[in-house]
Every structure is written in C-alpha cells, then in structure tokens.
C-alpha cells in the first residue's frame, strides 16, 4: 500500500516538472516535441510521456530484478 502511495505522489511531481520543462523549452525556442519522465520507489519504475498537452502515464509497474552478488 505504501508503495502505491509514494508512486502516486511521485507521478504528480514528475508531471509538474515535465510541464515546467516544456514551458522552459518553449520560452527558449528549443523545439523538443516530447518530454519523457519516470518515477521510482527504488524497486519499481513507472514512465510518463508529455506531447503537446497530452500526458501519457504507463500504468505498468516495471520491477528491477535483483542484482547478483559476487
């Protein structure tokens, strides 16, 4: 339950930062059509994409597999 909550908070913050990056690019005449973002809990990732005024959030959780210790 805690994991879902932290990802939701992260998604909102990431989306706000993506919009800010888009506005910065527009003001500075930097033609970037798509802004990508991601959030993580440390073991699970979610990905976002901002094109024009459309924000797409991939609702799949992408888990990071354990790293083998040597």
C-alpha positions as CSV (number, residue, x, y, z in Angstrom):
1,X,0.0,0.0,0.0
2,X,2.8,2.4,0.9
3,X,4.5,1.7,-2.5
4,X,1.4,2.8,-4.5
5,X,1.0,6.0,-2.4
6,X,4.7,7.0,-3.0
7,X,4.4,6.4,-6.7
8,X,1.2,8.5,-6.9
9,X,3.0,11.4,-5.2
10,X,6.0,10.9,-7.5
11,X,3.8,10.9,-10.6
12,X,2.2,14.2,-9.7
13,X,5.6,15.8,-9.1
14,X,7.1,14.3,-12.2
15,X,4.2,15.6,-14.4
16,X,4.6,19.1,-12.9
17,X,8.3,19.1,-13.7
18,X,7.7,17.8,-17.2
19,X,5.2,20.7,-17.9
20,X,7.8,23.1,-16.5
21,X,10.5,21.7,-18.8
22,X,8.1,22.0,-21.7
23,X,7.4,25.7,-20.9
24,X,11.1,26.4,-20.4
25,X,11.8,24.9,-23.9
26,X,9.0,26.9,-25.5
27,X,10.2,30.2,-23.9
28,X,13.8,29.5,-25.1
29,X,12.8,28.3,-28.6
30,X,14.1,24.8,-28.0
31,X,12.0,22.5,-30.3
32,X,11.5,19.4,-28.2
33,X,8.2,17.7,-29.2
34,X,8.2,15.0,-26.5
35,X,9.2,15.2,-22.8
36,X,9.8,11.9,-21.0
37,X,9.8,11.3,-17.3
38,X,10.0,8.5,-14.8
39,X,9.3,7.8,-11.1
40,X,10.7,5.0,-8.9
41,X,10.1,3.6,-5.5
42,X,13.6,2.2,-5.7
43,X,12.5,-1.2,-6.9
44,X,9.5,-0.3,-9.2
45,X,9.5,2.2,-12.1
46,X,6.7,4.0,-13.9
47,X,7.2,6.0,-17.1
48,X,5.5,9.1,-18.5
49,X,5.4,11.0,-21.8
50,X,4.2,14.6,-22.5
51,X,3.4,15.5,-26.1
52,X,1.8,19.0,-26.6
53,X,-0.9,19.0,-23.9
54,X,-1.3,15.2,-23.7
55,X,0.3,13.4,-20.7
56,X,0.5,9.6,-21.0
57,X,1.3,7.5,-18.0
58,X,2.3,3.9,-18.4
59,X,0.3,2.1,-15.7
60,X,2.5,-0.9,-15.8
61,X,5.0,-1.4,-12.9
62,X,8.5,-2.3,-14.1
63,X,10.3,-4.1,-11.4
64,X,14.1,-4.0,-11.1
65,X,15.4,-7.6,-10.9
66,X,17.8,-8.4,-8.1
67,X,21.5,-7.9,-8.8
68,X,23.7,-11.0,-8.3
69,X,26.3,-10.5,-5.6
70,X,29.9,-11.6,-6.5
